[in-house]
Amino acid sequence: MFDDFLVRALLGGIGVAAIAGPLGCFVVWRRMAYFGDSLAHSALLGVALGVVLGIDLNIGIIATCVALAVVLLLLQNQRGLATDTLLGIMAHGALSLGLVTMSFVEALRLDLMSYLFGDILAVTERDLIWIYAGGAAVLALLALIWRPLLALTVHEELARAEGVRVGLVRVLFMLLIALTIALAMKIIGVLLITSLLIIPAATARRFARTPEQMAGLGALIGALAVVAGLFASLEWDTPSGPSVVVAALALFLVGVAATGLVAALRAGRRRVDSAAPER
């Protein structure tokens, strides 16, 4: 039988994958990978502030990510800087500020690598409660705004004309990303969180025919990456967070190769059919 720490790691990783898969679809569709990075980098600042203020670290992370999400939403309307420039400033500024703040906290120096790259093997029962309770809230709210968010993603002006409250939907979506980052930090780490949102969703995109199929496949592929990466980490003594990302990358490359092969076979069959003499 598996050890308790391995069971907790598997449950935690699969729980995060179930959240990240559907949400990552919208990150891919809306081309918000850099926005996700910006929020993820701010999570380390949330850890530092949580320790300094003496509050729960998860609450500190959520509060910081939500605050940065609101600031970014407000600043997107300014014309002085391009959005990608603004995101770069906020992302690296928040990460550096978090690192500097943590350097003043002696107890956290040895744990810095786990915050940056995750430590899935250290998941506790309390972490599982956070992941599954928070994940249920994220998925419930995502299901509630699924149709308006999808309409907004396809065509913003048309969605606005149909009565979609664009501003509210945007804010809720950003809050969902912030909450997911806070939940996933222990599993995958600050520097790799966005990869769990993007890579499974990008892989699922090649096989899904509907948005709902892509969401389900994204969650499944993310779970497979977590399981494969975790066992690879145990087998070869590699860092757990990066191992999960490498497994997700391997699944993506397999998907690219499989779809490329199918496309080549279909093209070859069409050429053969067109060259065959008519009877």
Backbone hydrogen bonds, N-H to C=O, Kabsch-Sander energy under -0.5 kcal/mol:
donor,donor_aa,acceptor,acceptor_aa,energy
7,V,3,D,-2.0
8,R,4,D,-2.5
9,A,5,F,-1.9
10,L,6,L,-2.6
11,L,7,V,-2.7
12,G,8,R,-2.7
13,G,9,A,-2.7
14,I,10,L,-2.6
15,G,11,L,-2.1
16,V,12,G,-2.1
17,A,13,G,-2.3
18,A,14,I,-2.2
19,I,15,G,-1.1
20,A,16,V,-3.0
21,G,17,A,-2.3
23,L,19,I,-1.5
24,G,20,A,-2.8
25,C,21,G,-1.1
26,F,22,P,-0.8
27,V,23,L,-1.4
28,V,24,G,-2.4
29,W,25,C,-2.9
30,R,26,F,-2.7
31,R,28,V,-0.9
32,M,27,V,-2.6
36,G,32,M,-2.3
37,D,33,A,-2.1
38,S,34,Y,-2.1
39,L,35,F,-2.1
40,A,36,G,-2.6
41,H,37,D,-2.6
42,S,38,S,-1.2
43,A,39,L,-0.7
43,A,40,A,-1.1
44,L,41,H,-0.8
45,L,41,H,-0.6
46,G,42,S,-1.6
47,V,43,A,-1.8
48,A,44,L,-2.2
49,L,45,L,-2.7
50,G,46,G,-2.2
51,V,47,V,-2.1
52,V,48,A,-2.5
53,L,49,L,-2.7
54,G,50,G,-0.8
55,I,50,G,-2.2
60,G,56,D,-2.2
61,I,57,L,-2.7
62,I,58,N,-2.6
63,A,59,I,-2.7
64,T,60,G,-2.2
65,C,61,I,-2.7
66,V,62,I,-2.7
67,A,63,A,-2.4
68,L,64,T,-2.5
69,A,65,C,-2.4
70,V,66,V,-2.3
71,V,67,A,-2.3
72,L,68,L,-2.8
73,L,69,A,-2.1
74,L,70,V,-2.2
75,L,71,V,-2.4
76,Q,72,L,-1.2
77,N,74,L,-0.8
78,Q,75,L,-1.4
86,L,82,A,-2.4
87,L,83,T,-2.7
88,G,84,D,-2.1
89,I,85,T,-2.2
90,M,86,L,-2.5
91,A,87,L,-2.9
92,H,88,G,-2.1
93,G,89,I,-2.0
94,A,90,M,-2.4
95,L,91,A,-2.2
96,S,92,H,-2.4
97,L,93,G,-2.4
98,G,94,A,-2.2
99,L,95,L,-2.3
100,V,96,S,-2.6
101,T,97,L,-2.4
102,M,98,G,-2.5
103,S,99,L,-1.4
104,F,100,V,-0.6
104,F,101,T,-1.2
105,V,102,M,-1.6
106,E,104,F,-0.8
108,L,105,V,-1.4
109,R,106,E,-1.2
111,D,108,L,-0.7
112,L,109,R,-1.0
115,Y,111,D,-1.6
116,L,112,L,-2.1
117,F,113,M,-2.8
118,G,114,S,-1.6
119,D,186,K,-2.6
120,I,187,I,-0.5
122,A,119,D,-2.0
123,V,120,I,-1.3
128,L,124,T,-1.9
129,I,125,E,-1.8
130,W,126,R,-2.1
131,I,127,D,-2.8
132,Y,128,L,-2.7
133,A,129,I,-2.5
134,G,130,W,-2.4
135,G,131,I,-2.2
136,A,132,Y,-2.0
137,A,133,A,-1.7
138,V,134,G,-2.4
139,L,135,G,-2.8
140,A,136,A,-2.1
141,L,137,A,-2.2
142,L,138,V,-2.6
143,A,139,L,-2.4
144,L,140,A,-1.6
145,I,141,L,-1.9
146,W,142,L,-0.5
149,L,145,I,-2.7
150,L,146,W,-2.5
151,A,147,R,-2.7
152,L,148,P,-2.3
153,T,149,L,-2.0
154,V,150,L,-2.2
155,H,151,A,-2.4
159,A,155,H,-2.4
160,R,156,E,-2.4
161,A,157,E,-2.2
162,E,158,L,-1.6
163,G,160,R,-1.3
164,V,159,A,-2.4
166,V,164,V,-1.7
169,V,165,R,-2.5
170,R,166,V,-2.4
171,V,167,G,-2.2
172,L,168,L,-2.5
173,F,169,V,-2.4
174,M,170,R,-2.4
175,L,171,V,-2.3
176,L,172,L,-2.1
177,I,173,F,-2.0
178,A,174,M,-2.3
179,L,175,L,-2.5
180,T,176,L,-2.4
181,I,177,I,-2.3
182,A,178,A,-1.9
183,L,179,L,-2.1
184,A,180,T,-2.1
185,M,181,I,-1.2
187,I,184,A,-0.6
188,I,184,A,-2.6
189,G,184,A,-0.7
189,G,185,M,-1.4
190,V,115,Y,-2.7
191,L,116,L,-2.2
192,L,189,G,-0.8
193,I,189,G,-1.0
195,S,192,L,-0.6
196,L,192,L,-0.9
196,L,193,I,-1.2
197,L,193,I,-0.8
197,L,194,T,-0.6
198,I,194,T,-2.2
199,I,195,S,-2.2
202,A,198,I,-2.9
203,T,199,I,-2.2
204,A,200,P,-2.6
205,R,201,A,-1.7
206,R,202,A,-0.5
206,R,203,T,-1.1
207,F,204,A,-1.5
208,A,204,A,-2.1
214,M,210,T,-2.2
215,A,211,P,-2.1
216,G,212,E,-2.2
217,L,213,Q,-2.9
218,G,214,M,-2.5
219,A,215,A,-1.9
220,L,216,G,-2.1
221,I,217,L,-3.0
222,G,218,G,-2.2
223,A,219,A,-2.1
224,L,220,L,-2.4
225,A,221,I,-2.3
226,V,222,G,-2.1
227,V,223,A,-2.4
228,A,224,L,-2.8
229,G,225,A,-2.8
230,L,226,V,-2.4
231,F,227,V,-2.2
232,A,228,A,-2.1
233,S,229,G,-2.2
234,L,230,L,-2.0
235,E,231,F,-2.3
236,W,232,A,-2.6
237,D,233,S,-1.0
238,T,233,S,-0.9
243,S,239,P,-1.7
244,V,240,S,-2.0
245,V,241,G,-1.8
246,V,242,P,-2.6
247,A,243,S,-2.2
248,A,244,V,-2.2
249,L,245,V,-2.6
250,A,246,V,-2.5
251,L,247,A,-2.2
252,F,248,A,-2.1
253,L,249,L,-2.5
254,V,250,A,-2.3
255,G,251,L,-2.3
256,V,252,F,-2.5
257,A,253,L,-2.6
258,A,254,V,-2.7
259,T,255,G,-2.6
260,G,256,V,-2.2
261,L,257,A,-2.4
262,V,258,A,-2.4
263,A,259,T,-2.3
264,A,260,G,-2.2
265,L,261,L,-2.5
266,R,262,V,-2.3
267,A,263,A,-2.3
268,G,264,A,-2.6
269,R,265,L,-2.3
270,R,266,R,-2.2
271,R,267,A,-2.1
272,V,268,G,-2.2
273,D,269,R,-2.5
274,S,270,R,-2.3
275,A,271,R,-1.8
276,A,272,V,-1.3
